[in-house]
Each structure stands twice: as C-alpha cells, then as structure tokens.
Amino acid sequence: MTQQTAESSTRSRTRQAILTAATASLAADAGASLGDIAEAAGVGRTTLHRYFAERSDLLAAVTEECARRLAEADTRARIDEDTGREATLRVCREYFDLGDVLSLLFHGVVQLDGQAVAGGVVVDDACGAALVRGQQDASIDAAQPVSWLVSMLWCTLYAGWSWVQETGASRHDALALVLRSLDGVLLPRD
C-alpha cells in the first residue's frame, strides 16, 4: 500500500467515525455540540473542523449518510418482491436497526428527498408503495388509508427502538413485538 493510499484510507475511516458519532450524538440530543461529537468520535475539534468546517456541513453529510443507510436497507428488503405485506414487514426488519437514523428523521433533524416529516411522522415513498401494493393484492387491509398505515409503521418502529434504549430489552424481543404489532394492523379484516 502506498503512503497516499494509506492516508486516504485513514482519512476515510476518520470521516466515517465522525459521521457515525454525529449520527448517534444528534439522535440522542439534537443540540449536541461539535465538541460533544468530536469527543464521541475520538478526535479533536480541530480534526472535526478539517473534515466539516461548519455545523451545516456536518449536518449535510449526516443527511447523506442517513439516505445511504436507508437506501441500503431498501435494497436488502427487496421491496418489489412478494406480497405488499411481506415486503412491508421486511422493510420493518431492515429499518429496525437504523434506530439513530429513525430518531433523526422522526425529530426532523434531517429530511431526505422522497421523505418528509408530517406531524412528527416520517412519510416514506418506498414503504407507501409496498403498502399500496399490499392493498391491491389483498394482503393488507384496504379499509385503512395508506397514510395511516405509514404513520403506524414509523411510530411502531420508533417505539420499538426507543423501548430497547429505555429498558435495555433485547433487539430481538423488541423487533418481534414490532413485527407482531404491525402485522396485526396490516391484516385484512373480514
């Protein structure tokens, strides 16, 4: 490995450490200072400022990081496969591990293209499409408005993630409760 490649690799790792720390810090406290974020990343404020001169630069990078993580989760969820209900539940499984991202979106710290926060609820095009498909293929209750179902999905995910944080419950148990709760909401009624 050349010295230039090693420096580039180190720079990339440092930048990612700052973004990871910023995502977690801002999810815990939207007003976290740059000093708090630098400390969480294990770097000095001067180093943080070399990567992100202003708080707005860091927030823009965190927004890009959130979009990247959600896009990867959408890909893993295979949203276009199977029934709408199955796809929706897969999305929930994938999004559940994005607790810090969910918190940033839910609290309006970041806002992504294709996603908006309406009344404290994240509205997601990919989830909405899976829900509409589920209503069309009769795997999801068509009597409930999709906007309501999207709200239920995001609120339940956030509640599950918060429950893990607040009670120390296992991720596995919380995810099982989230999926059970959502599946009950989604099921068509006779």
C-alpha positions as CSV (number, residue, x, y, z in Angstrom):
1,M,0.0,0.0,0.0
2,T,1.4,3.4,-0.9
3,Q,1.6,6.2,1.5
4,Q,-1.0,8.2,-0.4
5,T,-3.4,5.2,-0.3
6,A,-2.8,4.7,3.4
7,E,-3.5,8.4,4.1
8,S,-6.7,8.2,2.0
9,S,-7.8,5.1,3.9
10,T,-7.1,6.8,7.3
11,R,-8.9,9.9,6.2
12,S,-11.9,7.8,5.1
13,R,-12.1,6.0,8.4
14,T,-11.8,9.2,10.4
15,R,-14.6,10.8,8.3
16,Q,-16.8,7.8,8.8
17,A,-16.0,7.8,12.6
18,I,-17.1,11.4,12.8
19,L,-20.3,10.7,10.8
20,T,-21.2,7.7,13.0
21,A,-20.6,9.7,16.2
22,A,-22.6,12.6,14.8
23,T,-25.5,10.4,13.9
24,A,-25.6,8.8,17.4
25,S,-24.9,12.1,19.2
26,L,-27.6,14.1,17.3
27,A,-30.1,11.2,17.7
28,A,-29.6,11.4,21.5
29,D,-29.5,15.2,21.6
30,A,-30.4,17.3,18.5
31,G,-28.5,20.1,20.1
32,A,-25.2,18.2,20.6
33,S,-22.2,20.4,20.2
34,L,-19.5,19.9,17.8
35,G,-17.2,19.3,20.8
36,D,-19.5,16.6,22.0
37,I,-19.5,15.0,18.6
38,A,-15.7,15.2,18.3
39,E,-15.3,13.6,21.7
40,A,-17.7,10.8,20.7
41,A,-15.7,10.2,17.5
42,G,-12.4,10.1,19.4
43,V,-11.0,13.1,17.6
44,G,-10.2,16.7,18.5
45,R,-12.4,19.7,17.5
46,T,-9.6,20.8,15.1
47,T,-9.7,17.4,13.3
48,L,-13.5,17.6,13.1
49,H,-13.3,21.1,11.6
50,R,-10.8,19.9,9.0
51,Y,-13.5,17.5,7.7
52,F,-16.5,19.7,8.4
53,A,-15.8,23.4,8.6
54,E,-19.3,24.3,9.8
55,R,-22.1,22.6,11.7
56,S,-24.2,22.9,8.5
57,D,-21.5,20.9,6.6
58,L,-21.7,18.1,9.1
59,L,-25.5,18.1,9.1
60,A,-25.4,17.8,5.3
61,A,-23.0,14.9,5.5
62,V,-25.2,13.2,8.2
63,T,-28.2,13.6,5.9
64,E,-26.3,11.9,3.1
65,E,-25.3,9.1,5.5
66,C,-28.9,8.6,6.6
67,A,-30.0,8.5,2.9
68,R,-27.3,6.0,2.1
69,R,-28.2,3.7,5.1
70,L,-31.9,3.8,4.2
71,A,-31.3,3.1,0.5
72,E,-29.2,0.1,1.5
73,A,-32.0,-1.1,3.8
74,D,-34.5,-0.7,1.0
75,T,-32.3,-2.8,-1.3
76,R,-31.9,-5.5,1.4
77,A,-35.7,-5.5,2.0
78,R,-36.4,-6.4,-1.7
79,I,-39.4,-4.1,-1.6
80,D,-40.7,-5.1,-5.1
81,E,-40.8,-8.9,-4.3
82,D,-43.7,-11.0,-2.8
83,T,-46.9,-9.5,-1.4
84,G,-47.1,-6.0,-0.2
85,R,-47.5,-7.2,3.4
86,E,-44.4,-9.4,3.2
87,A,-42.4,-6.6,1.7
88,T,-43.6,-4.1,4.3
89,L,-42.6,-6.5,7.2
90,R,-39.1,-7.0,5.5
91,V,-38.7,-3.2,5.4
92,C,-39.5,-3.0,9.1
93,R,-36.9,-5.7,9.8
94,E,-34.3,-3.7,7.9
95,Y,-35.2,-0.3,9.3
96,F,-35.3,-1.5,12.9
97,D,-31.5,-1.5,13.1
98,L,-31.4,2.1,11.9
99,G,-32.6,3.5,15.2
100,D,-30.4,6.6,15.2
101,V,-31.5,7.3,11.6
102,L,-35.1,6.9,12.6
103,S,-34.7,9.2,15.5
104,L,-33.1,11.9,13.3
105,L,-35.9,11.6,10.8
106,F,-38.6,11.5,13.3
107,H,-37.4,14.6,15.1
108,G,-36.8,16.5,11.9
109,V,-33.0,16.8,12.4
110,V,-32.6,15.5,8.9
111,Q,-35.0,15.5,6.0
112,L,-34.4,13.4,2.9
113,D,-35.7,13.6,-0.7
114,G,-38.7,11.3,-1.0
115,Q,-39.3,11.6,2.7
116,A,-40.8,14.2,4.8
117,V,-41.9,14.6,8.3
118,A,-45.6,15.3,8.6
119,G,-47.0,15.8,12.1
120,G,-43.9,14.1,13.5
121,V,-44.3,11.0,11.3
122,V,-41.8,10.1,8.6
123,V,-43.5,9.6,5.2
124,D,-41.5,7.2,3.0
125,D,-42.2,6.6,-0.6
126,A,-40.8,3.0,-0.6
127,C,-43.0,1.9,2.3
128,G,-46.0,3.6,0.9
129,A,-45.6,1.8,-2.4
130,A,-45.3,-1.6,-0.6
131,L,-48.5,-0.8,1.4
132,V,-50.4,0.3,-1.7
133,R,-49.3,-3.0,-3.4
134,G,-50.5,-4.9,-0.3
135,Q,-53.9,-3.3,-0.5
136,Q,-54.1,-4.2,-4.2
137,D,-53.0,-7.8,-3.7
138,A,-55.4,-8.1,-0.6
139,S,-52.6,-8.9,1.8
140,I,-53.1,-5.6,3.6
141,D,-56.4,-4.1,5.0
142,A,-57.7,-1.8,2.2
143,A,-60.1,-0.1,4.6
144,Q,-57.2,1.8,6.3
145,P,-55.7,4.8,4.5
146,V,-52.1,4.3,3.4
147,S,-51.1,7.5,5.2
148,W,-52.4,6.0,8.4
149,L,-50.5,2.7,7.8
150,V,-47.3,4.6,7.1
151,S,-47.8,6.5,10.4
152,M,-48.4,3.3,12.2
153,L,-45.3,1.7,10.7
154,W,-42.9,4.5,11.6
155,C,-44.3,5.1,15.0
156,T,-44.2,1.4,15.9
157,L,-40.6,1.2,14.6
158,Y,-39.6,4.2,16.7
159,A,-41.4,2.9,19.7
160,G,-39.6,-0.4,19.4
161,W,-36.2,1.2,19.0
162,S,-37.0,3.6,22.0
163,W,-38.1,0.7,24.1
164,V,-34.7,-1.0,23.6
165,Q,-32.9,2.2,24.5
166,E,-35.1,2.9,27.6
167,T,-35.5,-0.6,29.1
168,G,-32.5,-2.5,27.8
169,A,-34.7,-5.0,26.2
170,S,-33.1,-7.2,23.6
171,R,-33.2,-6.1,20.0
172,H,-34.6,-9.5,19.1
173,D,-37.5,-9.2,21.5
174,A,-38.3,-5.6,20.6
175,L,-38.3,-6.5,16.8
176,A,-40.6,-9.4,17.4
177,L,-43.0,-7.1,19.2
178,V,-42.8,-4.5,16.4
179,L,-43.5,-7.1,13.7
180,R,-46.3,-8.7,15.7
181,S,-47.9,-5.3,16.3
182,L,-47.6,-4.2,12.7
183,D,-48.8,-7.5,11.3
184,G,-51.9,-7.2,13.3
185,V,-52.5,-3.7,12.0
186,L,-51.9,-4.7,8.4
187,L,-54.0,-7.9,8.2
188,P,-57.2,-7.6,6.2
189,R,-60.4,-7.8,8.1
190,D,-63.4,-9.9,7.1
